[in-house]
């Protein structure tokens, strides 16, 4: 019997975050998450979804006619079928991104895929869930993203970036949690410390609003 995945939604939008921000992207959102971040904007993906085989997912992605695909969640690393799905998409010539919360091992992810790891800051309420050994598996093409809710979050993130030399491993991004930190403040902190990170915005929220789904 073919493996299946529990899928929350498949849709086309622009890439709102990451070093691919602004590009058209096909999103495959897997259901289920092991964390409960205080600022989570996809709570609807905790429990819903329908079972689909990797081939059925790829067929749906093909209908969107976009070469860049992001596998996200929820937390995609909770489902074993994510590896088969990524391999099928990569074999089909797609550029594949896998966004993960960093609480599950990433060493098994196909080396051809781009990993986007969302490092959970203290302001998320779940920073103790991080597996920092995942940093060892990062590649130059990968992204590490910090969502900042306060200056305390920023200082904590700055220490992690420096302690692990993250900017030497991959691209490092900092994003102001929507509605919690002024963009100007975050930019000023970054510039004050000359921190080698990319300022990041959740473009989709500015275009469609904070509560829109399927975008």
C-alpha positions in Angstrom: 0.0 0.0 0.0 1.5 3.4 -0.9 2.5 5.8 1.8 0.2 8.7 2.5 0.5 12.1 4.0 -2.0 14.2 5.9 -2.4 17.4 3.9 -4.0 20.6 5.2 -3.9 22.6 1.9 -2.1 23.0 -1.4 -2.1 26.5 -2.9 -0.2 29.0 -5.0 1.1 32.3 -3.7 4.3 34.3 -3.5 7.0 33.2 -1.1 6.5 35.4 1.9 9.7 34.7 3.8 13.2 33.2 3.2 15.8 34.2 0.7 13.3 33.3 -2.0 10.8 35.9 -0.7 8.8 37.5 -3.5 8.9 34.5 -5.9 5.8 32.6 -7.0 5.7 29.4 -5.0 3.5 26.3 -4.7 2.8 25.5 -1.1 2.1 22.1 0.3 1.0 22.4 3.9 1.1 19.2 6.0 -1.2 18.8 9.0 -0.1 18.3 12.5 2.4 20.1 14.7 4.2 19.1 17.9 4.6 22.7 19.1 2.2 25.5 20.1 3.9 28.8 19.5 2.1 31.7 21.1 2.1 33.6 17.8 1.1 30.7 15.5 -0.9 31.8 12.5 -1.7 28.3 11.2 -3.6 26.7 14.1 -6.1 25.3 11.6 -3.3 22.9 10.4 -3.0 21.3 13.9 -5.6 18.7 13.3 -7.4 19.0 10.0 -6.3 17.6 6.6 -7.0 14.7 4.2 -4.9 11.7 3.3 -3.0 11.9 0.0 -0.3 9.8 -1.6 2.9 11.6 -2.7 1.8 11.1 -6.3 -1.5 12.7 -5.6 0.3 15.7 -4.0 2.6 16.0 -7.0 -0.4 15.9 -9.4 -1.9 18.8 -7.5 1.4 20.7 -7.5 1.7 20.2 -11.3 -1.6 21.9 -11.8 -0.3 25.0 -10.2 2.5 25.3 -12.8 5.2 26.8 -10.5 8.7 25.4 -10.3 9.4 26.4 -6.7 7.6 24.3 -4.0 7.6 24.8 -0.3 6.7 21.9 2.0 5.5 23.4 5.3 3.1 22.8 8.1 2.3 22.3 10.9 5.6 20.5 11.2 6.4 18.4 8.1 9.1 16.4 9.8 6.4 14.7 11.9 5.3 12.7 8.8 7.6 10.0 7.4 6.2 10.4 3.9 7.7 13.9 3.7 11.0 12.4 2.5 9.3 10.4 -0.3 7.3 13.5 -1.4 10.4 15.7 -1.5 12.3 13.1 -3.5 9.5 12.7 -6.1 9.3 16.5 -6.5 13.1 16.9 -6.8 13.3 14.1 -9.3 10.6 15.9 -11.3 12.8 19.0 -11.6 11.1 21.1 -8.9 13.1 23.4 -6.5 12.0 22.2 -3.1 12.0 24.1 0.2 11.2 22.3 3.5 10.3 24.6 6.4 10.7 23.1 9.8 10.6 24.3 13.4 13.9 22.7 14.3 12.5 20.4 17.0 12.9 17.2 14.9 16.1 15.9 13.3 16.8 17.3 9.8 19.7 15.1 8.9 17.5 12.8 6.8 16.3 15.6 4.5 17.3 15.1 0.8 20.5 17.1 0.3 19.0 18.7 -2.9 16.2 20.4 -0.9 16.6 23.8 0.8 15.9 23.7 4.5 14.3 26.7 6.2 14.6 26.2 9.9 12.5 28.5 12.2 14.6 28.8 15.4 12.1 29.2 18.2 13.0 32.2 20.4 11.9 32.6 24.1 9.0 34.8 22.9 7.5 31.8 21.0 7.0 30.0 24.3 8.7 26.8 23.0 12.4 27.7 22.7 13.3 24.7 24.9 12.1 22.4 22.0 15.0 23.3 19.7 17.5 20.6 18.7 20.6 22.8 18.2 22.5 19.8 16.8 20.5 20.4 13.7 22.8 23.3 12.9 25.5 20.7 12.0 23.4 19.5 9.1 22.8 22.9 7.5 24.1 23.6 4.0 25.1 27.0 2.5 21.8 27.0 0.5 19.7 26.6 3.7 18.1 29.4 5.7 17.8 29.8 9.5 15.0 32.2 10.6 14.4 33.9 13.9 11.0 35.5 14.6 11.6 38.3 17.0 8.9 39.4 19.5 11.0 41.7 21.7 14.5 43.1 22.2 15.1 40.2 24.6 14.4 37.8 21.7 16.8 39.7 19.6 19.6 39.5 22.2 19.0 35.8 22.6 19.0 35.2 18.9 22.2 37.3 18.5 23.9 35.0 21.0 22.8 31.9 19.2 24.0 33.2 15.9 27.4 34.1 17.3 27.9 31.0 19.4 27.2 28.7 16.5 28.7 30.9 13.8 25.4 30.4 11.9 26.2 33.1 9.3 29.1 30.9 8.2 26.9 27.9 7.7 23.9 29.4 5.8 21.8 32.4 5.3 20.4 33.9 8.6 17.2 35.9 8.6 15.4 37.9 11.3 11.8 38.7 11.1 9.7 40.9 13.4 6.7 39.0 14.8 3.7 40.6 13.1 2.2 43.2 15.4 4.6 42.6 18.2 7.8 44.5 17.2 8.3 47.6 15.1 10.3 46.9 12.0 12.3 50.0 12.5 13.3 48.8 16.0 14.5 45.5 14.7 16.4 47.1 11.8 18.1 49.5 14.3 19.2 46.6 16.6 20.6 44.8 13.6 22.5 47.8 12.4 23.7 48.8 15.9 25.4 45.4 16.2 26.3 45.1 12.5 24.8 41.6 12.7 25.3 39.7 9.4 21.7 38.8 9.0 19.0 39.5 6.4 16.0 41.5 7.6 12.9 39.6 6.7 9.2 40.5 6.5 6.1 38.3 6.2 5.1 39.7 2.8 1.9 37.7 2.5 0.5 39.3 5.7 1.1 42.8 4.4 -0.6 41.9 1.1 -3.6 39.9 2.3 -3.8 40.6 6.0 -2.8 38.8 9.1 -5.6 36.3 9.2 -5.9 35.2 5.5 -5.4 31.5 4.7 -4.4 29.9 1.5 -2.0 32.7 0.7 
